[in-house]
Amino acid sequence: MKSPYVNELKPDQVITSSFLVCSKEIRQKKKGDPYLSLQLGDRTGELDAKMFDNVAEVMEAFERDDFVKVKGLIQIFHNRPQLTLHTIRRLDDREVDFADYFPASKRDPEEMWRQLREFAAGIANPHLNKLVAALLDDDDVARRYRSAPAAKQIHHAFLGGLIEHVLSLCQLSRMAASHYANIDGDLLLTGAILHDIGKIYELNYERGFSYSDEGQLLGHMLIAVRMIGDKLRDIPDFPPRLRSLVEHMIISHHGHLEFGSPKMPVFPEAMLLHYLDDLDSKMECMRHLIETDRQLAGNFTSYSQSLERVLLKKERYLAGQAAMTPAPQSVSPIPVPPPAASKPAPVAKAVSAFGDKLLQAIGPPAKREG
């Protein structure tokens, strides 16, 4: 097991540890010499890193998605930890345990898969049941669905993130369908299970998270529609109009054209799927940023591009408020006698005399109406 992890690093600490290279840039100093700007990561988070000296010797020795062993000093820059690198060398895959470097769901993937199959088995509509079963019975789909992230970096961006997100949507779908009488629960649940299934091929996740060639060319919505079409060839009695509803839910679940949906939701189950999906992704974005934010001071996180705001670290905020609130007194306070009367100060006498003369000159104030 590697040590220390990103979330264990402290300011002014010299560390020797290993990380995954999440990003790598070769930049220039003002005088033209190169320096390295890296984003290093492990399963607990990511860390900014810079290397300013002896860069020419190492800058071609490793690439993004390589594992590296580094030595350097943790410092604070713009209220965030930053690692100033002294040495860096590439590690062979055999020298590392992949589980140390890639964030993963805390839940057991096999337990989540069993729960997903239970949701799928509960779809009463025979056509929808058969379609979902055909996809989940596919060995390659089943293997990938267990481990795929739900996104490259925005929400549920960890191994097992897709199935964790989908299970949350399944639970929300059941509750929402029981609340709204006009909702077809089977159709909504089918949309929840299949809406992001294309991500198992859109993303690469065997090492770092990135888009596959197919993902770059088509995107997960079109991949999902194609996957559904492939399975429907073996289900010839599937109603064509029902197929159109399922496909519409897939291609409209981002909700808006500017968010990448070819179509906007135009029936209740599609609209509800969009908002449940959006809700679950935003709640996960909040949870992840608050838990992993590296801001060292203050009650707010760094700015979130996806949420377009900073977030309150509620527990830190409440702890600070509690510390500033006086503790209740368990005994009655000792009475304090009032201060003895004191003679007016000379200045007060002067002001009073001036006021008397002013009243004599202008007369008493006029009476106000009302």
Secondary structure, 3 states (H helix, E strand, C coil): CCCCCHHHCCCCCEEEEEEEEEEEEEEECCCCCEEEEEEEEECCEEEEEEECCCCCCCCCCCCCCCEEEEEEEEEEECCEEEEEEEEEEEECHHHCCHHHCCCECCCCHHHHHHHHHHHHHCCCCHHHHHHHHHHHCCHHHHHHHHHCCCCCCCCCCCECHHHHHHHHHHHHHHHHHHHCCCCCHHHHHHHHHHCCCCHHHHEECCCCCEECHHHHHCCHHHHHHHHHHHHHCCCCCCCHHHHHHHHHHHHHCCCCHHHCCCCCCCCHHHHHHHHHHHHHHHHHHHHHHHHHCCCCCCCECCCECCCCECCECHHHHHHHHHHHCCCCCCCCCCCCCCCCCCCCCHHHHHHHHHHHHHHHHHCCCCCCCC
